[in-house]
């Protein structure tokens, strides 16, 4: 029957089969993207705080409040003399938090807003990530700052772009080139953004532009989804201006990438001071 088809008909079938093959490859790639889970194997509860550390060896924990609350919640993750503060939703839904300092003991404390800027401690647990063999593992998963799923558009595109690649160096080069070729810097948002706002990967994708943290988070999401550990680094430039950039680990070596500077919105030779990373 195939021999009886017109040339146009045969070409249509071939194109359809090829498209299905590409879709199948992308689907398999998406199935390999690491996503956090609250499996319930190891759960700690104190006061209003619930922490699922079942996958702490993978470099993350899941946390939530015991029940819905109208008050604003803050989560503090402390290790040694360092502490990182996060917002935690009051809806009782799990959120993921990285254990980016490796195999050390972490104290996780929940604070509930009392009034104004006053908060009260309402729960605290200690997490010991036993079995953690790779300190970079947490930089292969999404979190509040690099927030994505397998359905996030940039992740789908990363799977398509890198579907035949096995080299981390090639993946890194391809992703960085794609970001610089398809996105711009949002100068308007840079002067209207409010303090404390998290990176918005979806908005950046839709507008094809973003500020430093958006562009860096999007790059990290694409790299992480393809198995390349990538830190979203937050700090300052020499002028004291807050800034964000990417520090990926390619074949065991750190690779610095600042999409903002590469797009000409900041100076490439500037001095960078690291404050924290996610």
N, C-alpha and C positions, 0 to 999 in steps of 0.2 A: 504493500500500500504506500510505503514511503516513496517508492520510485515513481508513483503516479502523481505525486504532489508537484506543484509548480515550484520554480526556483524560489519565489517569494515565500511560498508556504514552508519549504524546507528551511529557509533562512530564519523564518519566524520560530520554528520548532527548536532549531539549534540555539537561538538567542534565549528562548525560554528556559531550555535545559541549562544553559550556562548561567543564567540569572539564578535559577534554583540552586545550582551548585555553590555559587557565591553566598547565597543566603544560608545554606547549610553550614558552610565554613564559619560564617559570622556567628551563627547560632551556637555552634560548638565552642567558639571562642568565648562567647558571653557566658556559657555554662562553666567556664574555667575561671571567671572573674571572682576573686575572693570577696565574700560578703560576711559581715559580722552576724553572729547568732547568739541569742540568749537561750541556751539549751536546757537550763534548769538543773544541771548536774552538780553545780556548786553555787549555792545562793546564800547570801548573808543579809540579815535584816536587823536594823537598829532604829528605833523611833519611826520616823517617816521615810527612812531610806531603805531601798532594796538594791543590792548589788549582785549581779550574776557574773562571777569570775570563772565560769566553766572553761573559757578559752583564753585565760590570762597568758598561757604559754604562747599564744599566737600574737600577744602584744596588745590586748585590749580588754576592757571590761564593759559591761552594760549596766546602766543605772537608771532608776526611776523612783518616783515617790509612791508611797503605798496606796494613795487614793487621790482623786482630783482635789485640787486646792485653788482657791482664787488668788492666793498670794504668790508673788514672784519667788522663785527658788534659785539658789546659787549652789554650785558644787565645787568644792576645792579638793584638788588632788595634790598631796604633799609627799615628797620624797627627800629625805635628808633635810637640808636647809632651803630647798626650792619648793615653790608652790605654784600651781596653775589654777586659775579660776575660770569657771564656765557657767553659763546659764543652763538651767535644766527645766524642761517643760513641766508645767503643773498639771498635765492631763493624765499622768500615770502611764505614759508610754516609754518604753526603753529607748535610751540613746546610747551611742557608743563613745567611749573615751579611750584614747591611746595611752599605753604605758611606755612612753617614749624614752625613758631613762634606763630601760633594760631590766635585768634581773635584780631588783632591789625591793625592799618593802615599801608599799604605798599606803598612805592613810587617806581615806576618802571621807570627806565631811560634807554634810548637807546643811545649808542655811536657809531659813525662811524669813522673808521680809516682814518686819514688824510695822515700821512706818518710815517714810522718807528713805534715807540711806541706811537705816538700822536693820541688822539681820540677827537672828537668833539661831544657834546651833540646834538642829532637831534630829541628828542622826550621824553616826560615825562607825566605819568599819576599817579593818586593815586587810590589805590584799598582798599575798606573797606569790608571785608568779612562778611557781615551781615548774620545771620542765622547759622553761624558755631557753632555747638554744641559739636563737638568732635575734639580736637586738634590733635588726632592721625590719623584722616581720610586720610590725605595726604600721610601717609605711607602705604596705601593700593593701591596706584596708581603708575604707572611707571613715570619716569622722565628722564632727561639726564643721571644721574648717575646710575640709576637702570632702564635701558632701555629694555623693552620687549613688546611683543604683545601676543595675544592668540595663535599665531602660533609659538612662541618661544619654542624650544624643551624642555627646562627645565620646562616651565610652563605646557606643556602637560604631562610630567613625574610626576610633582607634583600632577596634577589632578588624575593620575592613582594611584600613591602611597597612596594618602589620600582620595580616593573616598568614603570610608565607615566611615571616621572619622568625629566626631563632636567636639571632645575635642581639644582645642588649644594646650594644653600641649602635646598631642599625636602627633599632626601635627608638632609641633616644634621639638620634639625629632626625629621623622621620617625623616624630611628634613635634619636636621643637621647630622644625622647618614648616610644618603644617600650621602651627599656632601663629608664627610670624607672617605667613602668607595669607592668612584668612581672618586675622583679627587686628583691631586697632586700639589705641588708648583712648579712654573716655575722659576727656578733659573737663567736661561739664560735671560729671559725677565726682571727679576729684576735688571739686570745690564745694559740692553740696552734700557729700557723704557725711553721715553722723557718726560720732565716736561709738565704738562697740559693735558696729554692723559687721556681720559675718560675710565672707566671700559668697557671691551668688553665681554659681556655675551656669545655671539655666538661663539667667538673665544675660550673662555674658555671651552665651551661645546664640541666643535669639537676636541680640543687638549687634553681634559680631564685634563687640568692643567691651572694655571693662577697665577698671583701675588695677593697680599693681596686684592686690590680693585676689581679684577675680581671675586675671590672666594666669597668675601663678597657680591658683587652685585648680583651674581647668587643665593646665599642663600636668599637674600632679595626678589628677584623676585619670588622664589618658595614659600616663606612664605606669601608674599603679595597676591599672586594669590589664596591662600587658606584661606584668611581672617585673617591672623595674622599680625598686624602692625609691620613693621621692618625698623629700621633706618639704613642707611649706614653711619657709622661714620668715619670721616676723622680727623686725628690728628697726634701725634708723640709719639714715644717711649722715654724712658729715655735717650737714646743716641742721640736724636734729629732726628732720622730716621723717615721720613714720613710713615704713616701706616693707614690702614683701617680695620674696624671690624664691627660686627653686634650688634645692641642693639634692640632686639625684645621686644614686650610687650605681655606677655602670661598671660591671665586671670587677667589683671590689674597690673602685676608685670614685671619689667624690667628683661630681660634675656640677659646676655653678652655671645657672641659667637665669638671667633676669629679662623677662619679656618686655618689661617697661623700658629698660635701657636699650634693648635691641631695637625697639620700635621708635627710639629717638625721643622718648618722653622724660628721660633722666640721663645723667652723664655716666658713661660706661666706666670711667676712671674714678668714680666716687669711692669714698671709704664706707664700708658697710659694717655696722655693729649689730651682732646677733643678740636678741633678747630671749626668744623662745621659738620652738618649732613644733609642728603638728603633722 
